[in-house]
Amino acid sequence: MARREKAVAGVGVDLIGLVGRDGELAELAAFLDAIGTGGAALLLTGDPGVGKTALLDAAAELAVAKGIRVIRGSGVEYETDIGFAGLHQLAAPLSRELERLPPAQREAIEVALGLGAGPPPSRIAVLNAALSLFAMAAEEQPLLLVVDDFHVVDEASRSAMGFVARRLAGHRIGLLGARRGEFGGAFQPAGMAEFEVAPLNEASALRLLSRRFAHLPRRVLRTVARDAQGNPLALLEFAGATAAHDDRRGSGTGWGSGPGRDVRALYAARVERLPQATRDLLLLAALEGFGDIAVIEAAGGPGVLDGLAPAERDHLVMVAQDGHTVRFRHPLVRSAVVDGSTGEQRRGAHRRLADALVDQPERRGDHLARATTAPDEEVAALVELAARSSLRRGDAAGAITRLRRAAGLSPDHAVRRRRLSLAAYVAAWVAGHLEISHEIMREVRDGEPADLSPAAAAAAGFLVLVTEGDADTAHALVMKAIERDPTASGPPPAETEVALFTLTLAGQYSGRPEHWRPLVDLLARFPDASPAGAVSLGRVHHAPGATTDDALRALDEEIARLKDQAEADVVVRTALVASYLDRLPGCREAVSRVIRDGRDGGAVGSSMPALIFVALDHLHAGRWQSSAQAAAELIALCEETGYHLFAQVGHYVAAMVAAQRGDLDQCRAHCERIWGWSRPRGLRRMENCAHQAAARAALGAADFETAFRHATAICAPGELPPFNPEALWSAPDLVEAAVRSGRPDQARRHAEAVRAAGVERLSSRFALSSATITAMTARPEDAVARFEAALAVPDTEQWPFEVARAHLAFGETLRRQGLNRDARVRLAAARDRFERLGAASWQARAEAELRATGMTRTARGTSGTPLTPQELEVARLAAAGLSNPEIAVRLFLSPRTVSSHLYRVFPKLGITSRAALRDALDALAPEPPSARP
């Protein structure tokens, strides 16, 4: 003990009350030292009363002595459904730093915490703003954030604290929390190390009792120590109760089996002895949750704070030095206050708190809901508004809880089912909580008629679609509900919009006429909608080429606004439409934000389709390793959460990456997974996706018959069926396979169908693909001009694989026309591009074509150093008098690359000027006869 007192004496901290905690205090001292050198996070765990709160107090006191700023917060079990309630406690004292944050971050955290108004921020924006706020505070002075009762901190705040804990490196910030051990690791944020606080051993327990209760006989102290089982709080409270009742025999009456529960009983007895006015005030403080004395006083009335004095004298609560907050000495005190009140007392307290929070609609709605026992539409409507506010600021969990509470207060059964259905839909689509969604849908169906409202049908249909792949049931449920809906005309209201979106998804993944034809007829009843709306999605999916220029402009404008869009649902829907029209690059930042939000505990449901879009964006941009990683993350997340339909899309992207890399076995494995899951369920679109990957893989391997078989499984030559985007995306595969397998007429018909669809105006990728297949099927005398026109399409470098394929097809055509020298230029360009992409099988095809032109060895200069094929072509063009920019245009290189090639060519040829190029090239050894046309 003396050693520990000496260790802290240097900073003037008296921790003499803590007995038997040398190891714990040493751990905390090391933790505090780590704060000053780059940040640290620690979570204390243990049974109720084992001393976690006392250790938090000791750490806070020691931190202050070390010059560390301390901010404290605590979880409140009655406030777990208020998003960012815990974060609010930590951020509120930092008002000066909040004012200095960049405007966007300040607005994000103010809106999330209800401190200001503005557009709803995304979860990740709030988390980043919180980290910036704490980091700014730590610039002037190291900062310690102390959070007790971590197991009842709201989910959004736990997510924020975990986010901060994982990013403490380089910041003088400490995060110290405590939670009860029985709640397990689900309440431990990633990034926080755990330290278990064990009960005191017998010697330490007796030493603690001897110091505090020296007047009690040793025999009595041993009895107390035995019954308290080393629990410090139980030791003190049991001994205190013994002393108060003069129970010197140590019979232990009043406590029994478990120290935590029995200490609560002792606290309850102490609370019960307080004056009624004090108990009423403590109940307000317990239910208010934040310890905000201004709110408590407004709810209790003028002069009410005088009633705190008896509780302060009995060491049940303490008021902060600034007089703004009140804190219970131990979480069990708060529990004892609430447990000792009647239902009517709690409802009355909630009503008074609601009246005091008129300027905070979400908290007011929560208190009104708890104060109301009978159905009340006015209260239910307020709670629903609070739910929608929660959803807009990224608190999906809070929105679900409030919607369910609003449903419980709804007098009208139809309105109740609508609110429950919306909660189920948010749980499945945004939050990614399938079990909760299923549970809510059981509530919707229990005791209700068989016919579902559009909202209920949308939720039920979405669940069976994404979990079981049952497009038939999803389509039947939603179609029946919409047909009964009298509002199904004009702009779709919110409930109908949700139903239309689910119906469109069912038709999209099914791809069967019996599903998409009724949908097309239904969509015709609605006017043009927003680009992210279900009507727009259905029409684009049905016929992309029919998308008007006005619709494209509107979509581009919507994409430009995504940087300020916080609702994950809107981001995902916009990106979904954009994915059909090659506009995913513009959505990249917003979609990535949704994924980060999901990883940090936010919109997990929305993060799965967001991962699809990121994987596709990387695939088309040639970032195949990133695409494969996103697909693998998607598959793993879907398997973990039960979203089996989205996992098939992950397998599709993985299969496409493998196909283009030339990994036939990997591609086949992913395709087999898709066919095995999708065929029994009649998900024709997913089958087509697998056929597209298989056709692409076969083309890379020059197996043109197999490629033709898979490509024509998607659609017949000359046809581009509605609701079949893979028919459009795989059109170059079908045309190439038909040309190379001796089916020129079928190739020509399919090229004509693509041109007739008018998709070339949608994007540069569609324009390049359309022009390339037109060149591949052109008459020999027109082919060269057609290919040159295809490769002249602007803005195609963002689609590197398609550009490389166009070079390959051009080179193959030139070689077959006997133009070997020109063919080599195109084939070398294709080979180099495929090599950069990692497209091994396609690179091998280009190399085989190069060998067929007779390029069996590399030209060597007089110095004996070989010229690469591209260096040779650059040298020949330069010798012919072309300038570097002209060579760059001819070979599809940058002028800088041309200059680099010439810089290497001159020493290889043993020359020093451009004028000597022609003679040096003429002196090269002649190519063998096989190299001649």
Residue, then its C-alpha position, 0 to 999 in steps of 0.5 A: m500500500a505504501r508503495r502505491e501511495k508513494a507512486v501517486a504522491g508526486v502528483g498530489v493524488d490521494l487514492i488511499g480509499l482504493v484497497g487491493r487495486d495496485g495492479e489496476l492502478a498501475e494499468l491505469a497510470a500506464f494508460l494515462d501516460a500513453i495518452g500523451t504519446g499518441g492516444a490509447a483506449l481501454l475498456l474495464t469489465g467486471d460484475p456490478g459493484v466490483g469497482k469499475t466506477a471507482l477506478l474510473d473516478a481514480a483515473a479521472e482524478l489522476a488524469v487531472a493531476k497530470g494536466i489532462r482534461v477530463i470529460r465524462g459520460s455514461g450510458v443510460e438504459y432508459e435512453t438507449d434508443i436515442g441516437f448519439a445520446g452518449l456522444h452528446q454528453l462528450a461533445a457538449p462541454l466542447s462548445r468552444e472547440l465546436e465553433r472552430l470546426p470547419p463549417a461542414q463538420r460543425e454542421a454535421i455534428e450539430v444536426a446529429l446531436g440536435l444542436g442545430a438545423g441543416p441537411p441530414p449528415s451521413r453517419i460517417a460524416v458525424l463520426n469524422a466530425a466527432l474525431s475532429l472535435f476531440a482532436m482539436a480539443a486535444e491540441e491544447q491539452p491531452l483529453l480523456l473521455v470517460v464513459d461508464d455503463f458502456h453496455v447501455v450506451d446507444e448504438a450510434s454513440r458506441s459506433a462513434m466511440g469505436f470509430v474514435a478508438r481505432r483512429l487515436a494514433g497521433h492524437r493525445i486522446g484517451l478513451l476509457g470505458a466500463r461495462r458489466g461483464e455479463f453483456g459480453g463482447a457485443f458491447q466492446p467497440a473494435g479498437m478498445a482493449e479490455f481489462e477485467v476488474a476482478p473481485l478483491n481477495e480476502a485479505s484486501a477485503l478485510r483491510l478495506l472493511s477494517r479501514r472503513f468500519a474499525h468499530l465492528p468486531r473482526r468476526v462480523l467483518r469476516t462474515v461480511a467479507r464472506d458474503a460479499q464475495g470480494n465485491p467492494l461495493a457489496l463490502l461497503e454497503f453490507a457493512g454499512a447496513t450492519a452498522a446501521h442496524d447494530d447487527r454485531r452478531g454478523s447474521g447477515t440478515g438483509w442480504g443473500s445470494g448475489p452481491g450485485r442484486d443485494v447492493r441494489a436492494l440496499y440502495a433502494a432502501r436508502v432511496e426510500r428513506l429520502p423525502q418524497a420531493t427528493r425521490d421525485l427529483l431523482l426520478l426526473a434525473a434518472l429518466e432525463g438521462f443527460g443529467d442536464i440540471a436546466v431540463i430537470e429544473a424546467a420539468g420539476g418547477p422553480g426551486v425544485l433543485d433544493g430537493l437534491a440536498p438530502a441525496e447529496r448528503d447521503h452520497l447518492v448523487m453529486v452535482a458538477q462544480d459548474g452546477h450544470t449537471v448532476r451525476f449518480r454516484h453509481p449506476l445501481v443508484r439510478s436503477a434503484v430510483v427507477d425500480g422503486s417508482t410506480g408506473e404512474q410516477r414514471r409516466g408523470a415524470h416523462r410527461r413533465l420532461a416532454d413539456a420541458l423539451v418542446d424544442q427537441p422533437e425527438r426526445r420530446g416524442d420519446h418521453l411522450a410515448r413513454a408517458t402514454t398508455a392508451p393509443d393516441e394518434e397525436v402522440a403517435a404522429l409526433v413519434e413517427l416524425a421523430a423516427r423520420s428525423s432519426l432516419r434522415r440523420g443516419d440513425a437507422a436503429g433509432a428510427i426503427t425503435r421509434l416507428r415501432r413505438a409509434a405503431g403501438l400508439s396508433p388507434d387505427h389498425a391500418v396506420r399501425r401496420r403501415r408504421l410497422s411495415l416501414a420499420a421492417y423495411v428500414a430494418a432490412w434495406v437500410a440497417g441490415h437487421l433481418e431478424i428484427s425485420h422478420e420479427i416486425m413482420r410477424e407483428v404485422r401479420d398477427g391477427e390481421p387480414a390476409d391482404l397486406s398494405p403496399a408498405a407491408a407487402a414491400a417489406a415482406g416481399f423484400l425480405v423473401l427476395v433478398t434472403e431466399g431469392d423468391a422473386d415469385t412470392a415477392h412479385a405476387l405480394v407487392m403486385k396484389a397490394i399495389e393493384r388494390d391501392p387506390t392511390a396508384s396513379g399520379p406521382p407515387p406517394a412514399e408508401t407506393e414508392v417503396a412498393l414499386f421499388t421492391l416490385t422493380l427489384a423482383g422483376q430485375y433479378s427474375g428477368r422473366p416476362e411474367h414479372w416484368r411485363p405487368l411491371v411495365d404496364l404498371l409503370a406506364r400509369f405514373p408520370d416521370a419521376s426523380p432519377a432515383g425513383a422506382v419509376s425511373l429505375g424500372r424504365v431504365h432497366h426495361a430499355p436503357g436505350a430509350t432513356t431520354d436526354d432530359a432524363l440523362r441530364a436529370l440523373d447527372e444533376e442528381i449524381a452531382r448532388l450526392k456529395d451532400q446526400a446523407e440518406a443511404d437509401v437515396v445514394v444507393r437508388t441513384a447509384l443503381v440507376a447510374s449503374y445501367l447508364d455507365r455513371l458509377p464513377g460520379c457516384r464513387e465518393a458517395v457510395s464509398r461513404v455508405i460502405r464506410d458507414g456500414r463498416d462503422g455500424g451504420a447502414v449495414g443493409s445499404s452497404m451491401p448494394a453499395l459494395i456491388f456498385v464499388a466492385l462494378d466501378h473498379l471492374h470497368a475501370g480496370r482496377w481488378q484487384s480492388s474489384a475482387q476485394a470488394a466482391a469478396e467483402l460483399i460475399a462475406l458480409c452477405e453470408e454473415t447477415g443472410y442477404h443471399l441474393f446480393a451474394q450472387v452479385g458478388h460471385y458475378v463480379a468475382a467471376m468477371v474479374a477471373a474471366q478477364r484475368g484468364d483464371l478459368d477455374q476460378c471463373r467457373a467456380h463462381c459461375e457454378r455457385i450462381w447457377g446452383w443457387s439461381r436456377p432452382r429459384g428461376l432467377r434468370r438474370m443471375e443465370n445470365c450474369a454467370h453466362q456473361a462471365a463464362a463467355r468472357a473467359a472462353l473468349g480469352a482462351a480463344d474457345f469461340e464455340t464455348a463463348f458463342r454457346h454462353a453468349t447465346a444463352i443470354c439472348a439470341p443473335g439479333e435480339l436485345p430483349p427488354f429487362n435483360p441488361e446482360a444482353l447489352w453488356s455481353a453484345p461484344d462477346l456474342v459478336e466476337a464469338a460469332v465472327r471467330s466461329g464462322r457465323p458472320d450473318q448472326a454477328r452482323r444481325h446482332a451488331e445491327a440490333v445494338r445500333a438500333a437500340g441507340v445506346e451509343r449516346l448513353s456513354s463512351r463505353f457503349a459508343l466504343s462497344s457499338a463502334t467496335i462490333t460495327a467494325m468487326t462485322a463491316r465489309p473488308e474494304d470498310a473495316v479499317a475506317r470503322f476501327e479507326a472511328a471506333l478508337a477515335v471515340p472520345d473519353t474511352e480511356q476510363w474503360p481500359f479493357e474495352v479499349a484493349r479489346a478494340h485494338l486486338a480486334f483491329g489488329e486481328t482484322l489487319r493481319r487477316q487482310g495481310l497488313n502485317r506491319d500495321a497489324r503489329v502496331r495494334l496488336a502490340a498496343a493490345r498486348d501492352r494494355f492487357e499486360r498492364l491490366g493483368a489480363a493474362s489470357w487476353q495478353a496471350r491472344a495478342e501475343a499469338e497474333l503478333r507471332a502470326t505476323g512473323m514477329t519472331r525476334t526483336a530488331r537490334g541496333t548497331s550496339g546490339t541492344p534490342l528494340t521493343p516492338q513499340e520502340l521500333e514503330v515509334a522510330r519508323l514513324a519518326a523516321a518518316g517525318l512525323s512529330n511526337p504529337e502526331i506519333a502519339v495520335r497514331l499509336f494512341l500514346s501520350p507525347r511524353t511516352v513517345s519522347s521516352h521511347l525515342y530517348r531509349v531508341f537513340p543509344k540503342l541504334g548508336i545515333t544522336s539525332r533524329a536525322a540519323l533515324r532512317d539510315a540506322l533503321d535501314a541498317l537493321a538486320p532484315e526480318p526472316p521470310s516468315a515475317r513478310p506479308 
